[in-house]
Amino acid sequence: MASGSAIQIPSRLPLLLTHEGVLLPGSTMRTSVDSPRNMQLVRSRLLKGTSLRSTIIGVIPNTSDPTSDCEELPSLHRIGTAALAVQVVGSNWPKPHYTLLVTGLCRFQILQLLKEKPYPVAEVEQLDRLEQFTNQQNKSEEELGELSEQFYKYAVQLVEMLDMSVPAVAKLRRLLDNLPREALPDILTSIIRTSNQEKLQILDAVSLEERFKMTIPLLVRQIEGLKLLQKTRKPKQDDDKRVVAIRPIRRINHIPSATEDEDEEGDHDDVVMLEKKIRTSSMSEQALKVCLKEIKRLKKMPQSMPEYALTRNYLELMVELPWNKSTKDRLEIRAARILLDNDHYAMEKLKKRVLEYLAVRQLKNNLKGPILCFVGPPGVGKTSVGRSIAKTLGREFHRIALGGVCDQSDIRGHRRTYVGSMPGRIINGLKTVGVNNPVFLLDEVDKLGKSLQGDPAAALLEVLDPEQNHSFTDHYLNVAFDLSQVLFIATANTTATIPPALLDRMEVIQVPGYTQEEKIEIAHRHLIPKQLEQHGLTPQQIQIPQVTTLDIITRYTREAGVRSLDRKLGAICRAVAVKVAEGQHKETKPDRTEVAEEDCKEHITEDAKTDSISDTADLALPPEMPILIDFHALKDILGPPMYEMEVSERLSQPGVAIGLAWTPLGGEIMFVEASRMDGEGQLTLTGQLGDVMKESAHLAISWLRSNAKRYQLTNASGSFDLLDNTDIHLHFPAGAVTKDGPSAGVTIVTCLASLFSGRLVCSDVAMTGEITLRGLVLPVGGIKDKVLAAHRAGLKRIIIPQRNEKDLEEIAVNVRQDLTFVMASCLDEVLNAAFDGGFSVKPIVERLNSKL
């Protein structure tokens, strides 16, 4: 737009009414379009136009109320600005509208309004013409010369008061020299701080002389405002410029000066102190080399750089890490045994392994820390055992919760190139404990997840490998750190979800559920004292006998651990706390009377009237009696029993047998029910069964069909083909719980044999074992948990595979004494043990003869 000869606008222009500002020639403005007329103009002319002339519109400042009804076209301002639509952006939020970027070309005057709808179109006359400037060139030089020079002087003074380092200001300074003087008033008026009314006056000033006269006072006002602003800021800016000019020179050239400020000296002292700590630390040679290189870079780096803080944080972490700092183990085996026994009842296998580690450590000091993995149901004390091991060894303890972790950076850290990078949990834990041989508890290692950020279980492979973790490399440190002296203890509920490669690096120690006797001991040794302390009670205020604890265990909880038992004891303590608090409130009342022993107390009170007040108080109050929790109190506090022994009721008809199942929460007893009806030989299975259990059911019915003549098993019509015109339905109650696994095979066979023979399975028998098509019984897992579940349910006889006999050694002696175990190697032995009098052919034949 330096030359006006190129500006030739159409004689008819669509009009855009804007109330957001005044567009002057040579300036650019962004305006929002949301009125119906303006939006129709954008759609019809700007969005559908193909030529340059179709994007030229007339911008008229709307001086009326913008919120008024837009049905009537408001009175139009006489003069407007022809503009070129540079950009059109549409949006639907919060309501449909367009945003236009328009650049002013020249002034025009409305001669006649041609139409109002759908958008106004007017016949216009162009006012700013290059020919007029040429014809008035002599006049401009003679009459406007002084005005133009005065305007130019103020414009240059205004621009030079601004910061020339800003690109926009430098560009404006160049425009002052390159643009013709006639275009400068419009451009500078749009830049400086002016009101819309003042801009409107400039727009209406068609005469160039009038435009210069009106713009010069605006420039003078802006210059005075800047001078006043600079006076208030000058002292502070001078200080800032001096600091900015001096600091980099002194830092780069290392010129000590007595005039350096205290912050400079403090930062320099900190860096020197940090370098001294690095040189005196006992870090590895590789780490020392990296740190000295980083401290050298830090000295040359301006403090204002973002990398300065990152490098300093890295060096401070390297100094704080315990490269060679460790605690000395307590190696008194007897004291450790006593401490473990006091903290935890039972868990013999686990405590034995810890004592073995202590003994070997006593004989050889440089033993690598083992990687132990405690696997067992929730609430059996896996996490608390890890804490006790640390206390026994006299080591620092740090727990890392891995449940739900799905980013490998949580284990190995982030690289320092990322914003917000930090070391992983392993290095961060070492920094927290301050020693290189703590006990690290990796809790819930079976609940790690995967995501786009990597597999944290794979990142743990190096950490938990005794042959590799002596040179563990965190991404943040990028140097090796020795983890071989750390005692890692992992906990899990099941090994099924732990990757095989990770499981192979750990020594798995099974932590089974507790027996009833063990739970009673744990409750009276640990849980009840803890709950009394938490609720502010004493043994003189509440007593829970062992019979009551047994009732809570058998009737109100059904779990492998003791968490539910702990919660039930807490509920009892809360109820007793209410009674104790109410009793203390009554004792503070002067007219307290007792319902029981009323005559005796009245007599005591009458005799004590002549005594002192204190004696009267002592005699009037009966001695405080502890609240005894019996079964009636238990029912009142905890409600009716949640679990009742219903085994005998469930086995009151043929076609029902009891199996044993293993879950991550411990062992459970499982009923299997069967029924038959007329049909087409279909087998229906219900109860949320997995594929393996469905296959076991098909195996069982196939084996029984092939041995039906042997055992004289017939269907309802007397045929040995058990599925001839007969449908069988097998159901596993607790239908909402998913069940899978091969160990229900013997239970399904026994259940179907009971159904087809019409005989009842013994009500005190439970069984487990996998079957084959030839009738063999194969070993299964989780024997200890299953046996404990049967013992909790009050069963007396358990049928297990012959090859699982070795697993009985893990079961407590008192539990084995209460149970009778039948070792079965084939299904014949299972059936003979499951029914009274056995399940041979002879009793069946005699029963048939007696009927005939």
PARODO-97004 format. One line per 4 residues: number of its first residue (from 1); their letters; for each residue x negated, z negated, y negated of C-alpha. Coordinates in steps of 0.05 Angstrom, whole numbers. Example, Ala and Ser with C-alpha at 12.3 -4.5 7.8 and 13.67 -1.06 7.14 Angstrom:
2
1> AS> -246/-156/90; -273/-143/21
// end
This chain:
852
1> MASG> 0/0/0; -59/7/-47; -30/73/-69; 41/78/-91
5> SAIQ> 46/154/-81; 60/144/-7; 121/102/-21; 182/146/-16
9> IPSR> 244/109/6; 310/141/27; 364/146/-25; 413/109/21
13> LPLL> 391/43/51; 425/-7/98; 424/-75/64; 399/-139/98
17> LTHE> 425/-201/62; 376/-259/69; 382/-331/43; 316/-358/71
21> GVLL> 271/-331/15; 256/-275/-33; 215/-216/-8; 168/-185/-60
25> PGST> 133/-118/-54; 66/-124/-18; 85/-190/17; 108/-204/88
29> MRTS> 165/-251/108; 196/-274/173; 271/-283/170; 324/-304/219
33> VDSP> 385/-259/229; 449/-291/257; 507/-266/213; 551/-212/243
37> RNMQ> 535/-159/190; 460/-170/195; 460/-171/272; 500/-106/273
41> LVRS> 448/-75/226; 391/-96/273; 427/-68/334; 448/-2/302
45> RLLK> 387/16/259; 326/-23/282; 335/-27/357; 363/44/366
49> GTSL> 323/79/311; 269/127/332; 238/149/266; 198/111/214
53> RSTI> 252/122/162; 303/87/206; 262/23/203; 263/20/127
57> IGVI> 318/-27/102; 337/-58/36; 327/-134/33; 375/-167/-17
61> PNTS> 368/-241/-33; 434/-275/-20; 446/-325/-76; 514/-347/-49
65> DPTS> 526/-405/0; 498/-384/67; 548/-428/105; 609/-396/73
69> DCEE> 656/-350/110; 623/-283/122; 688/-241/127; 683/-223/53
73> LPSL> 619/-189/29; 587/-234/-23; 568/-207/-92; 503/-169/-84
77> HRIG> 441/-181/-126; 427/-119/-168; 353/-111/-149; 323/-115/-80
81> TAAL> 261/-97/-41; 254/-38/6; 221/-65/68; 192/-39/133
85> AVQV> 214/-77/196; 149/-91/233; 175/-134/290; 243/-152/320
89> VGSN> 250/-211/369; 316/-231/400; 338/-298/429; 401/-330/458
93> WPKP> 384/-403/444; 415/-443/411; 459/-383/393; 447/-308/394
97> HYTL> 401/-286/337; 343/-241/318; 279/-257/282; 252/-201/237
101> LVTG> 182/-193/209; 189/-149/147; 138/-123/97; 159/-107/25
105> LCRF> 146/-36/0; 176/-29/-70; 234/-50/-115; 300/-13/-116
109> QILQ> 364/-17/-156; 434/-12/-125; 472/46/-157; 534/45/-113
113> LLKE> 558/8/-51; 579/62/-2; 608/19/55; 614/-54/75
117> KPYP> 628/-52/150; 599/-58/201; 541/-70/154; 533/-54/80
121> VAEV> 501/12/60; 485/28/-13; 459/86/-55; 394/62/-87
125> EQLD> 344/83/-140; 269/69/-130; 240/30/-188; 166/23/-172
129> RLEQ> 138/93/-178; 66/116/-181; 84/170/-233; 107/117/-281
133> FTNQ> 39/82/-275; 3/149/-286; 44/167/-348; 33/98/-377
137> QNKS> -40/95/-360; -62/95/-433; -10/43/-449; -34/1/-391
141> EEEL> -106/5/-415; -89/-9/-487; -28/-55/-487; -34/-87/-418
145> GELS> -110/-89/-416; -115/-158/-445; -57/-184/-404; -86/-153/-340
149> EQFY> -155/-183/-352; -126/-251/-367; -85/-249/-303; -145/-226/-262
153> KYAV> -188/-282/-290; -137/-335/-270; -128/-303/-202; -203/-304/-187
157> QLVE> -208/-376/-212; -151/-397/-166; -181/-364/-105; -251/-392/-117
161> MLDM> -222/-462/-119; -202/-453/-46; -246/-458/16; -282/-391/22
165> SVPA> -300/-407/95; -228/-394/114; -220/-320/134; -153/-313/99
169> VAKL> -183/-337/32; -243/-290/38; -196/-232/52; -154/-250/-9
173> RRLL> -216/-250/-52; -233/-180/-29; -161/-157/-43; -168/-178/-115
177> DNLP> -223/-126/-125; -193/-71/-82; -119/-71/-99; -93/-40/-164
181> REAL> -77/-93/-217; -3/-72/-217; 7/-98/-146; -27/-166/-156
185> PDIL> 30/-204/-191; 78/-193/-133; 26/-211/-80; 0/-274/-113
189> TSII> 70/-298/-130; 88/-295/-56; 24/-335/-38; 24/-392/-89
193> RTSN> 72/-450/-88; 135/-425/-125; 209/-435/-119; 258/-382/-96
197> QEKL> 288/-380/-166; 219/-363/-196; 207/-309/-144; 276/-281/-161
201> QILD> 256/-276/-234; 192/-239/-215; 233/-192/-172; 279/-177/-230
205> AVSL> 220/-163/-276; 218/-88/-270; 172/-81/-330; 99/-91/-312
209> EERF> 84/-126/-378; 141/-176/-366; 116/-187/-295; 45/-205/-319
213> KMTI> 73/-251/-373; 117/-289/-323; 63/-295/-268; 6/-322/-312
217> PLLV> 40/-390/-324; 52/-397/-249; -23/-386/-236; -43/-436/-290
221> RQIE> 4/-488/-260; -26/-478/-191; -97/-483/-218; -82/-549/-254
225> GLKL> -51/-577/-190; -113/-560/-150; -159/-591/-202; -120/-656/-199
229> LQKT> -122/-656/-122; -197/-643/-121; -210/-702/-168; -177/-750/-118
233> RKPK> -214/-722/-58; -282/-709/-88; -317/-775/-72; -296/-774/1
237> QDDD> -314/-700/9; -383/-711/-20; -395/-767/30; -371/-724/87
241> KRVV> -414/-665/65; -475/-709/60; -464/-739/130; -450/-671/161
245> AIRP> -512/-641/126; -559/-698/144; -539/-718/214; -554/-654/253
249> IRRI> -623/-647/221; -643/-717/237; -617/-713/308; -652/-647/324
253> NHIP> -719/-664/291; -719/-738/312; -741/-760/242; -732/-836/238
257> SATE> -706/-857/171; -690/-923/141; -629/-893/108; -594/-876/174
261> DEDE> -526/-908/179; -512/-963/229; -469/-919/275; -527/-870/281
265> EGDH> -574/-926/300; -524/-956/348; -513/-890/384; -588/-878/388
269> DDVV> -599/-948/415; -544/-938/467; -576/-874/492; -644/-907/496
273> MLEK> -614/-966/533; -578/-918/580; -643/-882/595; -677/-948/609
277> KIRT> -621/-968/657; -628/-901/693; -703/-909/701; -697/-981/726
281> SSMS> -639/-968/773; -651/-960/847; -616/-893/855; -642/-840/901
285> EQAL> -697/-792/880; -649/-734/876; -599/-773/834; -654/-798/787
289> KVCL> -678/-727/776; -608/-704/757; -596/-763/711; -661/-754/673
293> KEIK> -644/-681/663; -575/-700/636; -603/-754/589; -651/-702/561
297> RLKK> -593/-657/546; -553/-715/516; -608/-730/465; -606/-659/439
301> MPQS> -530/-655/438; -489/-668/374; -443/-727/384; -384/-686/360
305> MPEY> -387/-640/420; -335/-654/474; -389/-649/528; -426/-708/497
309> ALTR> -373/-757/520; -367/-724/589; -442/-727/601; -446/-799/577
313> NYLE> -389/-821/622; -424/-787/681; -490/-822/667; -455/-890/659
317> LMVE> -421/-880/726; -487/-862/759; -518/-926/732; -459/-970/755
321> LPWN> -458/-944/827; -488/-992/878; -543/-947/904; -583/-1003/935
325> KSTK> -541/-1066/923; -510/-1099/983; -482/-1165/1008; -512/-1204/1065
329> DRLE> -468/-1211/1126; -449/-1279/1153; -472/-1274/1225; -447/-1341/1253
333> IRAA> -407/-1316/1313; -373/-1383/1327; -351/-1391/1255; -325/-1319/1254
337> RILL> -285/-1331/1318; -253/-1394/1289; -236/-1358/1224; -204/-1299/1259
341> DNDH> -164/-1346/1305; -139/-1386/1245; -117/-1324/1207; -85/-1285/1264
345> YAME> -51/-1307/1327; -57/-1261/1389; -92/-1193/1376; -145/-1210/1427
349> KLKK> -170/-1139/1437; -179/-1128/1362; -215/-1194/1349; -260/-1182/1409
353> RVLE> -283/-1115/1379; -299/-1148/1312; -340/-1203/1345; -378/-1149/1385
357> YLAV> -396/-1115/1320; -420/-1181/1290; -463/-1196/1351; -497/-1128/1351
361> RQLK> -507/-1133/1276; -542/-1199/1287; -590/-1167/1336; -602/-1104/1296
365> NNLK> -596/-1104/1220; -593/-1029/1207; -530/-1017/1249; -486/-962/1220
369> GPIL> -416/-984/1202; -365/-965/1256; -302/-926/1240; -245/-966/1269
373> CFVG> -172/-942/1270; -118/-994/1282; -57/-959/1311; 8/-997/1320
377> PPGV> 79/-1007/1295; 94/-1033/1225; 90/-1107/1212; 39/-1127/1265
381> GKTS> -16/-1145/1216; -62/-1084/1215; -75/-1087/1140; -83/-1163/1138
385> VGRS> -132/-1160/1196; -176/-1113/1155; -175/-1164/1098; -193/-1220/1147
389> IAKT> -251/-1179/1176; -280/-1172/1106; -273/-1247/1095; -305/-1261/1163
393> LGRE> -365/-1216/1147; -370/-1243/1076; -363/-1172/1049; -325/-1143/991
397> FHRI> -257/-1113/1009; -225/-1051/980; -159/-1019/1002; -145/-945/992
401> ALGG> -72/-925/1003; -70/-855/1032; 5/-849/1044; 30/-786/1010
405> VCDQ> -39/-762/985; -39/-686/986; -99/-668/943; -169/-665/970
409> SDIR> -196/-684/901; -169/-754/913; -222/-761/967; -279/-717/942
413> GHRR> -267/-719/866; -263/-662/815; -319/-619/791; -343/-638/722
417> TYVG> -325/-570/695; -251/-589/696; -216/-626/639; -201/-697/659
421> SMPG> -247/-695/720; -261/-760/756; -295/-783/820; -255/-790/885
425> RIIN> -226/-854/912; -287/-868/956; -338/-867/899; -289/-902/852
429> GLKT> -279/-957/904; -354/-967/910; -359/-973/834; -303/-1025/835
433> VGVN> -333/-1070/889; -404/-1062/864; -438/-1062/933; -455/-1007/982
437> NPVF> -432/-1043/1045; -360/-1064/1033; -301/-1061/1080; -258/-1001/1062
441> LLDE> -187/-1001/1089; -158/-931/1091; -84/-949/1097; -33/-902/1129
445> VDKL> -82/-848/1148; -28/-815/1191; 15/-801/1129; -33/-753/1093
449> GKSL> 0/-689/1067; -22/-618/1052; -13/-577/990; -42/-519/951
453> QGDP> -97/-567/927; -126/-571/997; -122/-616/1058; -145/-688/1045
457> AAAL> -149/-701/1120; -203/-648/1124; -239/-679/1065; -241/-745/1104
461> LEVL> -281/-713/1160; -347/-723/1125; -329/-793/1102; -310/-818/1171
465> DPEQ> -366/-786/1211; -422/-836/1224; -471/-778/1234; -454/-746/1166
469> NHSF> -432/-799/1117; -503/-821/1101; -505/-761/1054; -433/-758/1028
473> TDHY> -429/-713/967; -373/-725/917; -356/-664/874; -361/-705/810
477> LNVA> -429/-735/826; -456/-672/858; -511/-714/891; -511/-747/959
481> FDLS> -490/-820/967; -502/-862/1030; -438/-888/1061; -468/-907/1128
485> QVLF> -467/-982/1113; -393/-982/1095; -346/-1010/1148; -287/-963/1148
489> IATA> -221/-988/1178; -163/-939/1182; -91/-959/1198; -36/-915/1227
493> NTTA> 31/-921/1261; 18/-864/1308; -39/-817/1327; 8/-758/1336
497> TIPP> 4/-737/1262; -71/-748/1254; -110/-683/1261; -151/-681/1326
501> ALLD> -217/-670/1290; -206/-731/1247; -181/-774/1305; -244/-755/1344
505> RMEV> -288/-789/1291; -253/-856/1296; -251/-911/1348; -177/-922/1362
509> IQVP> -156/-994/1376; -83/-1002/1395; -47/-1060/1361; 17/-1070/1402
513> GYTQ> 79/-1108/1383; 86/-1183/1393; 121/-1220/1449; 175/-1270/1433
517> EEKI> 127/-1328/1445; 76/-1297/1399; 128/-1287/1345; 149/-1360/1349
521> EIAH> 77/-1382/1342; 64/-1335/1283; 128/-1359/1249; 110/-1433/1254
525> RHLI> 35/-1423/1239; 39/-1373/1182; 107/-1348/1161; 146/-1412/1152
529> PKQL> 91/-1449/1112; 83/-1387/1068; 158/-1382/1054; 163/-1457/1040
533> EQHG> 107/-1451/989; 137/-1389/956; 205/-1424/949; 180/-1491/926
537> LTPQ> 203/-1528/988; 169/-1581/1032; 176/-1598/1106; 212/-1661/1083
541> QIQI> 268/-1617/1056; 277/-1565/1111; 263/-1562/1185; 268/-1499/1228
545> PQVT> 260/-1516/1302; 231/-1467/1352; 300/-1457/1384; 326/-1431/1317
549> TLDI> 266/-1386/1308; 279/-1357/1377; 352/-1344/1357; 328/-1307/1295
553> ITRY> 280/-1265/1336; 329/-1246/1391; 395/-1242/1353; 377/-1221/1282
557> TREA> 315/-1178/1289; 295/-1124/1336; 225/-1102/1318; 154/-1100/1343
561> GVRS> 124/-1134/1282; 146/-1195/1241; 168/-1165/1175; 243/-1173/1187
565> LDRK> 230/-1242/1215; 193/-1260/1151; 252/-1234/1109; 302/-1274/1149
569> LGAI> 261/-1337/1140; 258/-1322/1065; 335/-1316/1064; 340/-1384/1097
573> CRAV> 292/-1416/1048; 332/-1387/989; 397/-1416/1016; 364/-1484/1026
577> AVKV> 333/-1481/956; 403/-1476/927; 425/-1539/966; 363/-1577/945
581> AEGQ> 371/-1558/872; 444/-1579/874; 426/-1645/906; 374/-1660/852
585> HKET> 426/-1644/799; 475/-1694/831; 421/-1748/834; 413/-1745/759
589> KPDR> 487/-1764/748; 500/-1839/738; 565/-1839/778; 536/-1809/842
593> TEVA> 573/-1831/905; 564/-1812/977; 620/-1793/1024; 585/-1817/1088
597> EEDC> 575/-1892/1099; 619/-1907/1040; 634/-1980/1058; 561/-1997/1071
601> KEHI> 539/-1968/1005; 594/-2002/966; 571/-2068/996; 499/-2054/978
605> TEDA> 518/-2034/907; 558/-2099/897; 501/-2142/923; 451/-2105/878
609> KTDS> 488/-2117/813; 448/-2179/798; 382/-2143/811; 341/-2101/764
613> ISDT> 362/-2030/746; 306/-2000/787; 325/-2039/848; 397/-2016/840
617> ADLA> 375/-1943/836; 332/-1950/899; 388/-1982/939; 444/-1937/913
621> LPPE> 409/-1872/935; 403/-1860/1011; 336/-1837/1038; 327/-1760/1031
625> MPIL> 340/-1725/1098; 311/-1656/1114; 362/-1600/1123; 360/-1580/1197
629> IDFH> 372/-1506/1210; 411/-1500/1275; 452/-1441/1302; 513/-1459/1260
633> ALKD> 472/-1461/1196; 439/-1396/1217; 506/-1362/1226; 529/-1389/1158
637> ILGP> 467/-1364/1122; 450/-1298/1158; 520/-1280/1182; 541/-1262/1252
641> PMYE> 485/-1241/1300; 466/-1168/1293; 441/-1158/1364; 475/-1186/1426
645> MEVS> 452/-1178/1498; 501/-1126/1525; 461/-1101/1585; 508/-1128/1638
649> ERLS> 569/-1101/1602; 539/-1031/1595; 522/-1028/1670; 592/-1047/1694
653> QPGV> 607/-977/1721; 569/-922/1758; 532/-870/1718; 492/-915/1671
657> AIGL> 418/-933/1674; 368/-966/1627; 305/-929/1606; 246/-950/1563
661> AWTP> 224/-911/1502; 165/-914/1455; 173/-904/1380; 124/-913/1322
665> LGGE> 162/-977/1306; 149/-1005/1376; 183/-1003/1444; 259/-997/1453
669> IMFV> 307/-999/1512; 349/-936/1519; 414/-928/1557; 430/-863/1594
673> EASR> 503/-849/1609; 532/-794/1654; 601/-769/1671; 630/-712/1711
677> MDGE> 693/-671/1707; 722/-608/1735; 690/-546/1707; 643/-488/1719
681> GQLT> 578/-523/1734; 553/-533/1663; 505/-588/1641; 519/-617/1571
685> LTGQ> 467/-660/1536; 481/-701/1473; 445/-753/1432; 394/-716/1387
689> LGDV> 347/-695/1444; 282/-657/1438; 263/-598/1482; 220/-640/1529
693> MKES> 276/-689/1544; 325/-632/1556; 276/-603/1607; 272/-671/1641
697> AHLA> 348/-670/1648; 347/-601/1681; 290/-625/1727; 331/-685/1748
701> ISWL> 394/-646/1765; 354/-594/1803; 318/-648/1845; 384/-683/1861
705> RSNA> 417/-617/1881; 360/-601/1928; 363/-670/1959; 439/-680/1960
709> KRYQ> 445/-675/2036; 388/-724/2046; 423/-777/2005; 494/-755/2022
713> LTNA> 511/-742/1950; 575/-702/1940; 617/-680/1882; 691/-696/1873
717> SGSF> 712/-644/1924; 663/-669/1977; 614/-611/1970; 539/-623/1972
721> DLLD> 532/-572/1916; 537/-622/1860; 553/-570/1806; 606/-534/1847
725> NTDI> 668/-533/1802; 638/-593/1767; 612/-603/1696; 563/-659/1681
729> HLHF> 555/-692/1613; 492/-733/1598; 493/-776/1536; 438/-818/1503
733> PAGA> 471/-869/1456; 445/-880/1385; 460/-807/1372; 431/-808/1302
737> VTKD> 361/-824/1327; 318/-766/1351; 292/-775/1422; 239/-735/1458
741> GPSA> 187/-742/1512; 182/-736/1587; 186/-810/1604; 262/-810/1612
745> GVTI> 258/-768/1675; 265/-825/1726; 321/-856/1685; 362/-792/1685
749> VTCL> 353/-784/1760; 376/-856/1772; 435/-847/1726; 459/-784/1761
753> ASLF> 447/-814/1830; 491/-873/1809; 545/-825/1785; 548/-783/1849
757> SGRL> 540/-842/1897; 590/-887/1860; 541/-945/1863; 520/-990/1805
761> VCSD> 449/-993/1781; 421/-1064/1781; 436/-1094/1712; 367/-1125/1703
765> VAMT> 326/-1062/1718; 293/-1016/1668; 248/-957/1684; 202/-905/1655
769> GEIT> 163/-846/1683; 157/-771/1683; 183/-731/1743; 164/-666/1776
773> LRGL> 206/-616/1814; 176/-643/1879; 199/-714/1864; 132/-744/1842
777> VLPV> 129/-796/1787; 74/-783/1735; 44/-834/1687; 67/-842/1615
781> GGIK> 41/-876/1553; 63/-937/1512; 71/-982/1573; 56/-1046/1536
785> DKVL> 106/-1032/1481; 159/-1012/1531; 148/-1075/1574; 153/-1119/1512
789> AAHR> 218/-1084/1493; 246/-1098/1562; 224/-1170/1558; 257/-1178/1490
793> AGLK> 322/-1150/1520; 321/-1202/1576; 309/-1153/1633; 274/-1179/1695
797> RIII> 251/-1118/1736; 214/-1057/1711; 199/-993/1748; 136/-958/1724
801> PQRN> 92/-902/1753; 39/-924/1803; -17/-895/1760; 4/-939/1702
805> EKDL> -14/-1003/1739; -79/-1009/1701; -40/-1014/1635; -9/-1080/1657
809> EEIA> -75/-1116/1644; -62/-1111/1569; 3/-1150/1575; 2/-1225/1564
813> VNVR> 3/-1268/1626; 67/-1306/1607; 104/-1240/1599; 80/-1214/1666
817> QDLT> 102/-1278/1699; 173/-1269/1673; 178/-1197/1699; 176/-1163/1766
821> FVMA> 140/-1096/1767; 155/-1040/1817; 101/-987/1823; 132/-920/1842
825> SCLD> 95/-857/1861; 157/-816/1881; 231/-815/1865; 250/-845/1933
829> EVLN> 215/-909/1913; 249/-909/1845; 319/-902/1875; 306/-955/1927
833> AAFD> 284/-1004/1873; 340/-988/1825; 399/-1003/1871; 416/-1067/1910
837> GGFS> 400/-1056/1983; 360/-993/1969; 384/-921/1966; 369/-896/2036
841> VKPI> 415/-852/2078; 436/-907/2125; 478/-951/2078; 514/-889/2053
845> VERL> 532/-866/2124; 556/-935/2144; 599/-937/2082; 630/-869/2099
849> NSKL> 644/-890/2171; 678/-954/2148; 724/-912/2104; 742/-867/2163
// end
